[in-house]
Amino acid sequence: MISRRAVLAASVALGAVTTVLGRAALAKEERILQITSPRENHQPRVG
């Protein structure tokens, strides 16, 4: 039988992993958005 402590530890570990993966995905998305959408300082100079 699985103890409650083991279940708790597993859920905490799973939560930590999903948080880290979620943050990594968000950071990657943010980087892609920065590359694809030109900001004021990224626009090519004209003239």
N, C-alpha and C positions, 0 to 999 in steps of 0.2 A: 504493500500500500504506500502511496506517495504521501509524504508528510506535508502539512500546511506550509512549513518553512520552505520546503523545496519548491512548492507551487509559487509562493511569494517571491522567492529568489529568481525563479524562472520568469515571472511576469515583470519584475524590476529590470532584469537583464534585457528582456524583449523590448521594454519601453525605452531603455537607453539606446539600444541598437536602432530602433525606428526613429528616435529623435536625431541621432547622428546622421543616419541615412537621409532623413528629411531635410536636415540643414545642408547637407552636401548637395542634394538635388536643388534646393533653393539657391545656393551659392552658384551652382553651375548655370542655372536659369538666368540669374542676375548677370553673370558674366556674358552669356550669349546675348542678352538684351542690350548690354553696354556695347557690344561689338556691332550688332545689327542696326541699332537705332543711333544715328549720329546726334551727339550732344553739341552744345555750343562750342566747346573747345576741341571737338573732334571733326568739325566740318572743314572741308578743304577750303583754302583761301582762294578767293577769286580776284584776278588781276595781279 
